[in-house]
Amino acid sequence: MSVSRTKTISTGFQLIGTSLIGVLIFGEWSSSIAKIVGFIALAILLVGVLLTVVTDKGSDNNGGVDISSIALLLFTSIGYWVYSAIPKAVNASGTAIFFPQMLGVFLGAVIYLIATKKISLSFNQL
């Protein structure tokens, strides 16, 4: 999938997810008008994201979108939703939550490197 599609879909997932978390869990958009306008805006955003997936008939379809790519983007977006909601959920300041989040990102990177075999752990060399 091309970078322009990946970035657009990922950003769309992040915006929609964090907005829904704010409304459903944290009670944002408290008035009826705010909810109506907010959900209309999310619907417009969703249409825009879906339009980035569409390809012209007869095109070579380079950079096309497949289900596995969408699933991966959704998985990473869910991680972003959790990452961005935790400070508000635990009522912590940005500076108080920075170190635990940094550790999570670091551990995620180490797990990724081990899973892709870009790094190996060997205790025989000690």
Beta strands, then each sheet from edge to edge (+ up, - down):
end
